[in-house]
Amino acid sequence: MNRTIKLALLSCVMALALPTQAKQAHKVVSPNGRLALSAGIDTQGRPYYELQRDTRSIINRSLLGFQLADGSLSENFRQVSVLRA
């Protein structure tokens, strides 16, 4: 996986690490505009990401979360804030 994809994935995962309520996706686009990483929270409060190159889907919508021995950290997320730099 090249460096641009790794940085884009890491940025979205870090953005979703905080509990996140709006059901809208946020997008990060590579400098050349060919890669677009979207991340958001679905209507059930589950965080997700997806990656496209040009118009082709590279990674279909994939859910994020952790399954722990004493419970699940994969739903009921809400968006607290969005910071754009």
GIMO-V840767 format. One line per field, one symbol per residue. ss: DSSP state (H for helix, E for strand, - for the rest). phi: phi as a letter, one per 40 degrees, with the letter a starting at -180 (. if undefined). burial: 1 if it has 9 or more other ideal C-beta (glycine too) atoms within 8 Angstrom, else 0. A space follows every 50 residues. Layout:
ss = ???
phi = ???
burial = ???
This chain:
ss = --HHHHHHHHHHHHHHH--------EEEE-----EEEEEEE-----EEEE EEE--EEEEEEEE--EEE--EEE------------
phi = .cccccccccccccccccdb.ccbcbbbbcdcgcbbbbaabccbgccaaa bbbfbcccbcdbcbibbbcbibbbagcaccabbbb
burial = 00011101101110110001000001010100001111111000111111 11000000000001100000000100111000000
